[in-house]
Amino acid sequence: MDLDGFVKILAHAETDEVLGAHMIGARAADMIAEIAVAMEFRASAEDIARTCHAHPTTSEVTKEAALAATDNRAIHS
């Protein structure tokens, strides 16, 4: 399993609306859809952070990135 990579969520400083994301890694193509849906529905990084992500999966890194974008609350940074 390839574990190298990262996810960074870009959110508006005042509204926390998700503006985009950077994803690099073997599973990025599988995980980008969550960000696309969030952007379509004008979700906030907090919305993603509060969404249940299965454990142990690579999609958990998206939740961690959302926590990092929301007052730097990432658990595993």
PEKA-V644726 format. One record per pair of residues at least 24 apart in sequence whose ideal C-beta (glycine too) atoms are under 8 Angstrom apart, sorted by the first residue. I is the first residue (numbers start at 1). J is the second residue. D is the distance in Angstrom with one decimal. If there is no record, write none. Layout:
# PEKA-V644726
I_J_D, I_J_D
This chain:
# PEKA-V644726
1_26_8.0, 2_26_3.9, 5_61_7.7, 6_61_7.4, 6_65_7.9, 7_31_7.1, 7_61_4.9, 7_62_5.5, 7_64_7.5, 7_65_4.1, 8_65_5.9, 8_68_7.8, 8_69_8.0, 9_35_7.1, 9_45_5.5, 9_48_7.1, 9_62_7.6, 9_65_4.6, 9_66_5.5, 9_68_7.4, 9_69_4.4, 10_69_7.4, 11_44_6.8, 11_45_4.2, 11_69_4.6, 11_70_7.5, 15_44_7.1, 16_44_3.9, 16_45_5.3, 16_46_5.7, 16_69_7.7, 16_70_6.5, 17_42_5.7, 17_43_7.4, 17_44_5.8, 18_42_7.9, 18_43_5.7, 18_44_6.6, 18_45_5.9, 18_47_8.0, 18_48_6.9, 21_65_7.2, 25_58_7.4, 26_58_8.0, 27_58_4.4, 27_59_7.9, 30_58_7.5, 30_59_7.7, 31_58_6.7, 31_59_5.6, 31_61_7.6, 31_62_5.6, 34_59_7.2, 34_62_5.7, 35_62_7.3, 44_70_7.8, 45_69_4.0, 45_70_4.8, 46_70_5.0, 49_73_7.4
